[in-house]
């Protein structure tokens, strides 16, 4: 992970707001993964809550959208690194 993580976190937050506004549950779950992942690396205490929310959304979605990004897989990574 490299680059400007704080700016990345702002973009992830913005993506989540937009996804929630549209009601698109797939985009919301994927945005939550981004919020959690970047948030974890910048020390946000809310990172784990975000990934748990994404995992709960994943349970309600068809598995096809998870070809590259899985909330469960990201949760596993964050737990491994914590």
C-alpha positions as CSV (number, residue, x, y, z in Angstrom):
1,X,0.0,0.0,0.0
2,X,1.5,3.3,-1.0
3,X,0.6,6.8,-2.1
4,X,-1.4,9.4,-0.3
5,X,-3.6,7.2,1.9
6,X,-5.4,10.2,3.6
7,X,-6.5,11.5,0.2
8,X,-7.5,7.9,-0.7
9,X,-9.6,7.7,2.4
10,X,-11.4,10.9,1.5
11,X,-12.2,9.5,-2.0
12,X,-13.4,6.2,-0.4
13,X,-15.7,8.2,1.9
14,X,-17.1,10.1,-1.0
15,X,-17.7,6.9,-2.9
16,X,-19.6,5.5,0.0
17,X,-21.8,8.5,0.3
18,X,-22.6,8.3,-3.4
19,X,-23.2,4.6,-3.3
20,X,-25.6,4.9,-0.3
21,X,-27.4,7.8,-1.9
22,X,-28.2,5.6,-5.0
23,X,-29.3,2.6,-2.9
24,X,-27.0,0.3,-4.9
25,X,-26.1,-2.4,-2.4
26,X,-23.2,-3.8,-4.5
27,X,-21.6,-0.4,-4.8
28,X,-22.2,0.3,-1.1
29,X,-20.5,-3.0,-0.1
30,X,-17.5,-2.3,-2.4
31,X,-17.2,1.2,-1.1
32,X,-17.3,-0.1,2.4
33,X,-14.4,-2.4,1.6
34,X,-12.4,0.6,0.3
35,X,-13.3,2.7,3.4
36,X,-12.3,-0.1,5.7
37,X,-9.1,-1.1,3.8
38,X,-7.7,2.4,3.6
39,X,-9.1,3.4,7.0
40,X,-7.2,0.4,8.5
41,X,-3.9,1.6,7.2
42,X,-4.4,5.2,8.4
43,X,-5.5,4.1,11.8
44,X,-9.2,4.8,11.7
45,X,-10.9,3.1,14.6
46,X,-14.0,2.6,12.5
47,X,-12.3,0.4,9.9
48,X,-13.4,-2.9,11.4
49,X,-17.0,-1.7,11.7
50,X,-17.0,-0.7,8.0
51,X,-15.7,-4.1,6.9
52,X,-18.2,-5.9,9.2
53,X,-21.0,-3.9,7.6
54,X,-19.7,-4.9,4.1
55,X,-19.6,-8.5,5.1
56,X,-23.3,-8.3,6.3
57,X,-24.2,-6.8,2.9
58,X,-22.3,-9.5,1.1
59,X,-24.6,-12.1,2.6
60,X,-27.5,-10.5,0.8
61,X,-25.9,-10.1,-2.6
62,X,-25.4,-12.5,-5.5
63,X,-21.8,-13.8,-5.5
64,X,-21.0,-12.7,-9.0
65,X,-19.9,-9.2,-8.1
66,X,-17.2,-10.6,-5.8
67,X,-14.9,-11.8,-8.6
68,X,-12.0,-9.5,-7.5
69,X,-13.1,-8.0,-4.2
70,X,-14.7,-9.9,-1.4
71,X,-15.6,-8.3,1.9
72,X,-14.9,-11.6,3.7
73,X,-11.5,-11.8,2.2
74,X,-10.7,-8.2,3.1
75,X,-11.9,-8.9,6.7
76,X,-9.5,-11.9,6.8
77,X,-6.6,-9.7,5.7
78,X,-7.4,-7.0,8.2
79,X,-7.7,-9.5,11.0
80,X,-4.4,-11.0,10.0
81,X,-2.6,-7.7,10.0
82,X,-4.1,-6.4,13.2
